[in-house]
C-alpha cells in the first residue's frame, strides 16, 4: 500500500526569501532527483506543495507544506534513511529552517 508523507516547514524569521524559495524548489525537485538504487529510475510517485494561505490562523508558525507520495514503505524507508539526494537536501536546511514536522500515513488505515 502507498505511503503519503506530509512535510511542514517553519523557516527562520531572518531567512532570505531567495533561500526559502530555493529550498522549496529543491524540495519539489526531489521527485526527479531521488533515484531508486535497484532500477535506477525516480521512485517518488508525486510531490506537491507550497506556501500556506489558510485563513484560520492555526498554523503555529508553519509556513510551507508538501505532500510526497511513495508506492510502498520500502521506498519511503530508503528515501528517509539512505537516499543521497534527500539526505543532501536535508543537510542544507539547517541555517534557514526553524522547525519541521513530518507525518506519514497509509490511506484508510486508522
N, C-alpha and C positions, 0 to 999 in steps of 0.2 A: 504493500500500500504506500501511496505517496506521502511525503512529509512536507508540510508547509512551515516555513520559518518566518517569523515576524521580527524584524530588526528595527529598534528605535534608538535614535541618536539625540543627545543633547550636546551641542557644540559649546565650547567655552565662550564666555561673553566677549573676549578680546580676539577671537578667531577672525581672521580676514575673510571677507566674503568670497574672494577668489579661492582661498584654501578650502572653504566649505563646499563651494561649487565643484572644485576639483575632486574632493573626496566623494561627493555624491555621484559624479560622473564615473569615477573609478569603481564605485560600488555596483552601479548598473552594468559596467563592462565586465564584471566577474562572470556573467553568463557566457561570454565568449572566451575569456581568459583562463577559466578553470578547465583543464583538460584531464580526462579520465586516464589513469596510468595503464589500464588494460587495452582499451580500444582507441586511445589517442584522439578522442573527439570531445567537444564540450558535453558536459553531462547535466548541467543545471537546466531544468525544463523551462523556467521562466523567472525573470526578475522585473519587478516594477517598484516604483517608489517616488517620493517627492517631499516637498516642504509642507508642513502642517498648515491647514487653513480652517480648522474647526472653530466654530463659534461658541462652543460650550465652556471653554476655559478650564478643561480638565486635563491638560497636557502635562502638568507637573514638570515643566521645563523641557520636555521632549519637543524637538523642532522638526525632525525629519523621520520618515517611516519608509521601510522597504519590506517587500514580500518576496521571498525566494522559495521556489518550488523544486523539490527533488523527487525523483522516481521512487526512491526507497531509502530506508535508514542507512544502508551501507554507503550510498553516495553522500548522504548528509554527514555521516561519520568521517568519511575521507576528507570532505570539504573542511570540516571543523578541525581535525587533528593533523592532516598531512598535506593538503593541497598547497603547493608552494605559492601559487598566485594569491590565494586567500590569505595565507599567513603573512606574506609580504605586504598585502594591503592593510591588514590589521596592525602591523608594526609601524605603519606611517601615521596612525591616528592619534598617537599619544600626545602630541603638542596641541591638538585642536579639539579633542573630544573630552567633554566633561563627564559624560555618562552614556553607557549603552545598556539597553535591555533587550534580551533575546528570548523568544518563546517559540518552541517547535510544537507542532501538533499534527495528528493524523485526523483527517476529516471524519466526523461521525463517531469517533472514539471518545467516550466520556468517562 
